[in-house]
Amino acid sequence: MIKDQKKRVLVEGKFGQGKNAYGLNRIRMRTMRTSESMVMSIYFVMNLVRLAKEVLFWPFRQIVNMLKNMMTHIGDCTRSEMSSLRLVRQ
């Protein structure tokens, strides 16, 4: 039941995005066929935008993940060095 609600929220969010950002609520075509093709065109563009974001930001995400891994490794090294210094002092 909760999974269905989550899916519904995602779908309704996409409809809202289509209405607010892409003008889905302003479609006034003469025939049902042209209205449907206009709606499909809008969702096609929305998918292209999402894909472009994923492709363009992929290198940045890789760099951020690499830096996080490096910082974790550096943090582990300094913790082990600090613990060894404490042992030497005692």
VMD Tcl script that draws the C-alpha trace (Angstrom):
set ca {
  {0.00 0.00 0.00}
  {2.79 2.43 0.93}
  {4.72 1.55 -2.24}
  {1.65 2.39 -4.31}
  {1.34 5.74 -2.54}
  {4.99 6.54 -3.15}
  {4.62 5.75 -6.86}
  {1.48 7.85 -7.04}
  {3.21 10.82 -5.41}
  {6.06 10.58 -7.92}
  {3.69 10.41 -10.88}
  {1.55 13.28 -9.60}
  {4.71 15.30 -9.04}
  {5.69 14.81 -12.68}
  {2.24 15.93 -13.80}
  {2.60 19.00 -11.60}
  {6.01 19.73 -13.06}
  {4.58 19.36 -16.55}
  {1.77 21.78 -15.75}
  {3.89 24.39 -13.99}
  {7.11 24.34 -15.99}
  {6.10 23.06 -19.41}
  {2.54 24.34 -19.87}
  {0.62 21.07 -19.89}
  {-2.42 22.91 -18.54}
  {-2.40 25.34 -21.50}
  {-2.78 22.79 -24.30}
  {-5.71 23.76 -26.51}
  {-5.56 21.68 -29.69}
  {-8.47 21.11 -32.04}
  {-8.37 17.32 -32.09}
  {-7.64 14.65 -29.50}
  {-4.80 13.31 -31.65}
  {-2.92 16.62 -31.75}
  {-3.49 17.13 -28.01}
  {-2.05 13.70 -27.25}
  {0.98 14.30 -29.45}
  {1.56 17.64 -27.72}
  {1.44 15.96 -24.29}
  {3.83 13.24 -25.48}
  {6.19 15.89 -26.86}
  {6.25 17.70 -23.53}
  {7.05 14.52 -21.61}
  {9.70 13.65 -24.18}
  {11.37 17.00 -23.53}
  {11.10 16.46 -19.77}
  {12.92 13.13 -20.18}
  {15.58 14.76 -22.35}
  {16.17 17.40 -19.67}
  {16.51 14.72 -16.98}
  {18.91 12.71 -19.14}
  {20.99 15.80 -19.92}
  {21.32 16.56 -16.22}
  {22.49 13.03 -15.51}
  {25.01 13.05 -18.34}
  {26.36 16.54 -17.68}
  {26.72 16.13 -13.93}
  {28.13 12.60 -13.99}
  {31.81 13.74 -14.02}
  {31.18 16.07 -11.09}
  {29.55 13.30 -9.07}
  {32.54 11.06 -9.78}
  {34.94 13.75 -8.57}
  {32.90 14.36 -5.41}
  {32.80 10.63 -4.64}
  {36.54 10.37 -5.21}
  {37.20 13.31 -2.86}
  {34.93 11.81 -0.21}
  {36.85 8.54 -0.41}
  {40.15 10.39 -0.14}
  {38.97 12.37 2.89}
  {37.74 9.19 4.58}
  {41.11 7.55 3.96}
  {42.97 10.61 5.28}
  {40.72 10.67 8.34}
  {41.41 6.99 8.99}
  {45.16 7.53 8.69}
  {45.20 10.47 11.10}
  {43.07 8.56 13.63}
  {45.43 5.61 13.56}
  {48.44 7.94 13.86}
  {46.81 9.73 16.79}
  {46.12 6.46 18.57}
  {49.74 5.35 18.05}
  {50.95 8.70 19.47}
  {48.81 8.20 22.56}
  {50.35 4.79 23.06}
  {53.85 6.23 22.83}
  {53.13 8.98 25.38}
  {51.95 6.52 28.03}
}
mol new
graphics top color blue
foreach p $ca { graphics top sphere $p radius 0.5 }
foreach p [lrange $ca 0 end-1] q [lrange $ca 1 end] { graphics top cylinder $p $q radius 0.2 }
display resetview
